[in-house]
Amino acid sequence: MGLIFCETTLSQNARFSQISNAPVMLNPALGGRFTGNFRTGLLYSWQNSTISTIAHQNLYADFKLFSKKQKKSTDTSAFNVISEKSYFGFTINHYQYGKDVLGFTQNVCPINAQFTSITGAYHFNITKDGRYYAGLGGQITNADATLDETISTAYDLEISGGAFRYRKTAAGNLKNRKGYFDVNAGLYLGFQTEEHLLEMGFAMYHLTHPNNDLTNDPDSKLRTRFSAYTNAYFKADAATLLLFRNAYWEEGIYQASGNYKDSAYITAFYSGIEVINTKPQKSVHVNFGLMTRNFQSAIPSANIFLGNHFNTKITYEVPFNKSIHPANNAYRFELFLGYNLSKSNNEFATKSRKNFMW
């Protein structure tokens, strides 16, 4: 079972290699979906192509509210992703691209954009034994961008971060600012047994179709983006889980303008596997994985757990077959730092669930 296919659309069009480590950018229903009481994560992404170099950062904080405990006597599931009977999740997320706040790369993009969102989600078990579970989520986003062509006019849609429309002006010296509010929504469904877990989610972003043109074209609007993902966990043995991840999204970045008669689409399909140690012998341990984007790049990963609360994940996306797919020329180095506040013990129910929820 190497591939499980679902259709997906993401928020704010961030083209991360580690999209699962920016959960509400993948699906608003994932807001607050984790083991523990509080979680925070920081994802850095340095992306470069033959056209441009752009840095991206995503920071989020996750909270649980109004949790109703599940009765252990009726809990027969092995994974028990929703360990409570039901609860509300609340997430504050900030994403930005253009300027490298750490200064490792030079900004050669004319756009600096930032997106601050508030996400609320409801997570619940559909059946008393917890084998069937689901979640619903909504999100409000404030987007703001500045355009400065005196910095550069090099712009590459593949690594741009999207959500704003830009075309080089004739003079090449335009400075402008644009902002808008956006509304997004999503859901997920899951099924779990003693040996496996299957989950899929769907989301829609840009439901308000805001005007997003940085060169003041009033006819341009941001299209709705549809997203989906699947996660499938299988027990390989008593101490090993195999996680098959898949995600697909299609971005209609902007509508065809009556003034310019143009449009744009970008699609991406992620697929891959991660090997998860559910009974680590040491407090510091590593899980490895391999993903691909559109079957045109390789994304090896190392997920390093530092005790019971901290973890970091490193990936480096390398494109291949560039002669066949000349548009696929983006290299992405990404670093994720995570902290999860949960009770510490050596049981599978805490360590393994915390591992595969990142």
C-alpha positions in Angstrom: 0.0 0.0 0.0 2.5 2.5 -1.2 0.2 5.3 -2.3 -3.1 6.6 -0.9 -4.5 9.4 -3.0 -6.6 12.3 -2.0 -7.2 15.7 -3.4 -6.0 18.7 -1.3 -5.7 22.4 -1.2 -3.5 24.5 1.2 -3.7 27.8 3.0 -1.7 30.8 1.9 0.0 28.6 -0.8 3.1 27.9 1.2 5.2 25.4 -0.7 6.8 23.7 2.2 8.5 20.3 2.0 7.4 19.7 5.6 3.8 20.8 5.1 2.6 18.5 7.9 4.7 20.6 10.3 2.5 23.6 9.4 -0.7 21.8 10.2 -3.3 24.6 9.9 -1.7 25.6 6.6 -2.7 22.1 5.4 -6.2 21.9 7.0 -7.9 24.2 9.5 -9.4 21.2 11.2 -6.0 20.2 12.4 -5.9 23.2 14.7 -5.3 21.8 18.3 -5.1 18.2 17.0 -2.2 16.8 19.1 -1.4 14.8 22.3 -0.9 17.0 25.3 -2.1 20.4 26.5 0.1 22.8 24.6 2.2 22.6 21.5 4.3 25.1 19.6 6.3 24.7 16.4 8.6 26.8 14.2 9.4 25.9 10.6 12.2 27.6 8.6 12.4 27.1 4.9 15.1 28.4 2.6 14.1 28.0 -1.0 16.1 28.8 -4.1 15.7 28.3 -7.9 17.4 29.5 -11.0 15.3 32.6 -10.8 15.1 33.7 -7.2 15.9 33.0 -3.6 13.3 33.3 -0.9 13.1 32.5 2.8 9.9 31.3 4.6 9.0 31.0 8.3 5.9 29.6 9.9 5.3 29.8 13.7 2.3 28.4 15.5 0.9 27.8 19.0 -1.7 25.1 19.8 -4.1 25.0 22.7 -6.8 22.6 23.9 -10.0 23.8 25.5 -13.1 22.2 27.1 -11.7 18.7 27.0 -14.1 15.8 27.9 -12.2 12.7 29.0 -12.8 9.4 27.4 -13.7 6.5 29.7 -10.9 4.0 29.6 -13.3 1.1 29.9 -14.7 1.8 26.4 -11.4 2.8 24.7 -10.4 -0.3 22.7 -8.4 1.5 20.0 -4.6 1.1 19.9 -3.7 4.5 18.5 -6.3 6.5 20.2 -5.5 9.7 18.3 -8.4 11.5 20.0 -7.5 10.5 23.5 -10.4 12.6 24.9 -14.1 12.1 24.1 -14.1 15.6 22.6 -12.4 18.9 22.8 -11.9 22.3 21.1 -8.6 23.2 19.6 -7.3 26.8 19.2 -4.3 27.8 17.1 -2.5 31.0 16.4 -0.4 30.8 13.3 2.0 33.3 11.7 3.5 32.7 8.2 5.8 35.0 6.3 8.0 35.0 3.3 10.5 37.3 1.5 12.9 38.4 4.2 15.1 35.9 6.0 14.9 36.9 9.6 18.0 34.8 10.4 20.0 36.4 7.7 21.3 33.2 6.1 20.1 34.1 2.6 19.9 37.3 0.7 16.4 38.4 -0.2 16.1 38.8 -4.0 12.3 38.8 -4.0 10.4 42.0 -4.5 7.6 40.9 -2.1 7.6 40.6 1.7 4.3 39.0 2.8 2.9 37.9 6.2 -0.2 36.1 7.2 -1.6 35.9 10.7 -4.5 33.5 11.3 -6.7 32.4 14.1 -8.1 28.8 13.9 -10.8 27.1 15.9 -11.5 23.4 15.6 -13.7 20.8 17.2 -12.4 17.2 17.6 -14.5 14.3 18.7 -14.9 10.5 18.7 -17.8 9.4 16.5 -18.1 6.0 18.3 -17.8 5.3 22.1 -14.8 3.0 21.6 -12.9 5.8 19.8 -12.4 3.7 16.6 -14.1 6.4 14.4 -13.2 10.0 15.0 -13.5 13.3 13.2 -12.7 17.0 13.3 -14.1 20.3 11.9 -12.2 23.6 11.7 -12.5 27.2 10.5 -9.9 29.9 10.1 -9.7 33.7 9.7 -6.5 35.1 8.2 -5.2 38.6 7.8 -2.8 39.0 4.9 -0.4 41.9 4.3 2.3 42.4 1.7 4.7 45.1 0.6 6.1 45.3 -3.0 9.4 47.0 -3.7 10.8 46.5 -7.2 13.9 48.5 -6.3 15.1 45.4 -4.3 14.6 43.1 -7.2 12.1 42.1 -9.9 13.1 38.4 -9.8 10.0 36.5 -9.0 9.4 32.7 -9.2 5.8 31.4 -8.6 7.3 28.0 -7.6 9.0 29.3 -4.5 7.1 32.6 -4.0 4.7 31.6 -1.3 1.8 32.9 -3.4 -1.5 34.5 -2.2 -0.5 37.8 -3.8 -0.3 38.5 -7.5 2.7 40.2 -9.1 3.8 41.1 -12.6 6.9 43.2 -13.3 6.0 46.7 -14.2 7.4 48.5 -17.2 9.3 51.0 -15.1 10.5 48.4 -12.7 10.5 50.7 -9.6 7.0 50.3 -8.2 6.5 50.3 -4.4 3.1 49.3 -3.1 1.2 47.7 -0.2 -1.8 45.3 -0.2 -3.8 43.6 2.5 -7.0 41.5 2.8 -8.9 39.2 5.1 -9.5 35.6 4.2 -11.7 32.7 5.4 -10.8 29.0 5.3 -12.4 25.8 6.4 -11.7 22.0 6.6 -12.6 18.6 8.1 -11.0 15.2 8.6 -12.3 11.7 9.3 -10.4 8.7 10.8 -10.6 5.0 11.6 -8.3 3.1 13.8 -7.9 -0.5 15.0 -5.3 -2.4 16.9 -3.0 -2.7 13.8 -3.6 0.3 11.6 -5.0 3.8 11.3 -6.5 5.5 8.2 -7.2 9.2 8.1 -8.2 11.7 5.4 -8.9 15.4 5.4 -10.3 18.0 3.0 -10.0 21.8 3.1 -11.0 25.0 1.2 -9.1 28.2 1.4 -9.7 31.8 0.1 -13.5 31.5 0.4 -13.9 35.3 0.2 -12.0 35.5 -3.1 -10.1 38.7 -2.0 -8.4 41.0 -4.4 -4.7 40.2 -4.3 -3.0 42.1 -7.0 0.1 44.2 -5.9 0.1 46.2 -9.1 -3.5 47.5 -8.5 -5.4 45.5 -11.1 -9.0 45.6 -9.6 -10.0 42.6 -11.7 -7.7 40.1 -10.1 -9.0 37.9 -7.3 -7.6 35.0 -5.4 -9.2 31.7 -6.4 -10.5 29.1 -3.9 -7.9 26.4 -3.1 -9.0 22.9 -2.3 -6.8 20.6 -0.3 -6.7 17.1 1.0 -4.4 14.7 2.7 -4.2 11.0 3.8 -2.3 9.4 6.6 -2.0 5.6 6.9 -0.2 4.0 9.9 0.6 0.3 9.9 2.3 -1.7 12.6 5.4 -3.3 11.1 6.2 -5.0 14.5 5.8 -4.3 18.2 8.2 -1.3 18.1 7.8 0.0 14.6 5.1 2.0 12.7 5.1 2.7 9.0 3.5 6.0 8.1 2.4 6.6 4.5 1.7 10.3 3.9 0.0 11.7 0.8 -1.2 15.2 0.0 -2.3 17.0 -3.1 -3.2 20.5 -3.8 -4.2 22.6 -6.7 -3.8 26.4 -6.6 -5.8 28.6 -8.9 -3.6 31.5 -7.7 -5.6 34.2 -9.4 -8.6 34.6 -11.7 -8.1 35.6 -15.3 -8.0 39.3 -15.3 -10.2 41.3 -17.7 -7.3 43.7 -18.2 -4.5 41.1 -18.7 -6.3 38.0 -19.9 -4.1 35.7 -17.9 -4.3 33.3 -15.0 -2.1 30.8 -13.2 -2.3 27.3 -11.6 0.2 25.3 -9.6 -0.5 21.8 -8.5 1.6 19.6 -6.1 1.3 15.9 -5.1 3.3 14.7 -2.1 3.8 11.0 -1.3 6.2 9.1 0.9 6.9 7.0 3.9 8.2 7.5 7.5 9.5 4.8 9.8 8.5 5.5 13.4 10.1 3.9 16.5 7.3 3.5 19.0 9.5 2.1 21.8 12.7 4.1 21.7 15.4 2.8 24.1 17.0 6.2 24.5 15.5 9.7 25.2 17.3 11.0 22.1 16.3 9.0 19.0 15.8 9.6 15.3 13.0 8.6 12.8 13.8 8.6 9.1 11.6 9.2 6.0 11.5 9.8 2.3 9.0 11.9 0.4 8.6 13.1 -3.2 6.8 16.1 -4.7 5.1 15.3 -8.1 7.6 12.4 -8.5 10.0 15.1 -9.6 12.0 15.6 -6.4 13.4 13.6 -3.5 12.8 14.8 0.1 14.8 12.8 2.7 14.0 13.6 6.3 15.4 13.0 9.8 13.0 13.6 12.8 15.1 13.9 15.9 13.4 13.6 19.3 15.2 15.2 22.3 13.5 13.7 25.3 9.8 13.7 25.9 9.0 17.2 24.8 11.3 18.5 22.1 11.8 17.4 18.6 13.4 18.8 15.4 13.0 17.7 11.8 15.4 18.3 9.0 14.7 17.9 5.3 16.4 18.8 2.0 14.4 18.7 -1.2 16.4 18.0 -4.3 14.8 18.2 -7.8 15.6 15.6 -10.5 14.9 15.2 -14.2 15.2 18.9 -14.6 15.8 18.4 -18.3 12.4 16.8 -18.6 10.7 19.1 -16.1 12.5 22.5 -16.5 10.0 24.3 -14.2 11.0 21.9 -11.4 14.2 23.5 -10.3 13.6 24.5 -6.7 15.9 23.4 -3.8 14.4 23.6 -0.3 16.3 23.2 3.0 13.9 23.1 6.0 14.3 23.0 9.7 11.5 22.4 12.2 11.7 23.0 15.9 8.8 21.7 18.1 7.9 21.6 21.8 5.0 19.5 23.2 3.8 19.9 26.8 2.4 16.6 27.8 2.7 14.1 30.7 5.9 12.0 30.5 5.9 8.3 30.8 7.2 5.3 28.9 3.9 3.9 27.6 3.1 3.6 23.9 0.0 5.8 24.4 2.2 8.8 25.2 5.4 8.5 23.3 4.3 6.9 20.1 1.2 9.2 19.6 3.4 12.2 20.3 5.9 11.0 17.8 3.5 10.5 14.9 1.4 13.6 15.6 4.3 15.8 14.5 
